[in-house]
Amino acid sequence: MSRACCACCAGGPGRPRTTAGSGCRSSRRSGHEIPDELISLERSGEQERSRLAGLTGNDYDAQPGLWRKASAAFHTAVTEHASTAKISRYELEQAVKKAVRHPEPKDGAADE
């Protein structure tokens, strides 16, 4: 049986048990696995931020609220995961942002 990558992924209250590779991504910086949920939440926030480009008027005025809502959801999830896994919240947040904004090349795409 595979071991969970962290206490959070071990299946805390209301959470299914996941294992490294099934629900998490490895972070070289923190040495901790990053749950796919955090990757997804950060991507949502980045998508909402990017939608500001080209908007005007009421559409532009409404978009920052959507961005803040997505960002708050991400930060809440990071805080919860870091607390449960007993790791640095800052390092986890930075690792997730790096994974989303500057992903490592997939196998076979490196060194070309």
URLINPE-V674485 format. One record per helix or strand of 2 or more residues. SS is the DSSP state (alpha for helix, beta for strand). FROM is the first residue (numbers start at 1). TO is the last residue. If there is no record, write none. Layout:
SS|FROM|TO  SS|FROM|TO
This chain:
alpha|8|10  beta|24|26  beta|33|35  alpha|36|50  alpha|57|85  alpha|89|101
